[in-house]
Amino acid sequence: MVEADGLFVYGTLREGGSNHAWLQRTHPEGLTGAWVAGRLFHLSAGYPALVPVTDPDVPPPGPGWVRGDFVGYEDGADLDFALADLDPLEGVEEGLFTREVRPVVLEGGLRYHAWVYLFHVERLPRLEREALEILDGDWAPYL
């Protein structure tokens, strides 16, 4: 299994988002703009859902990339503590989101791996019917 270097956030945990204070209480070292391969949907419940896809042929930004923030922590223990605090917020136990390690591309082009809260691809048909797809991959206008 690939080790995660941090956490990728793309919705309410981002700066300006309704749950950013929850992220801040996990004591991140810092954050920087980043992208992860996926399709992004705005749900009527007021938050986004990311469905993973294979990396697009073109680098971000562009179609097939979701914009967010790469959140770094001092070490693996701090990251684990943060995930234990954030998993209940993201509904991991209830199956609302799953958490997986995915490749991320930072603004400067560096590539890392990060934990990302995702909707499983099996839910894609329902999302396509019931949610608004955000084609530019950036949920910032909803923050």
Summary of the structure (lengths in Angstrom):
residues: 143
radius of gyration: 14.0
end to end distance: 33.1
largest distance: 41.0
contacts: 429
relative contact order: 0.28
helix: 22%
strand: 34%
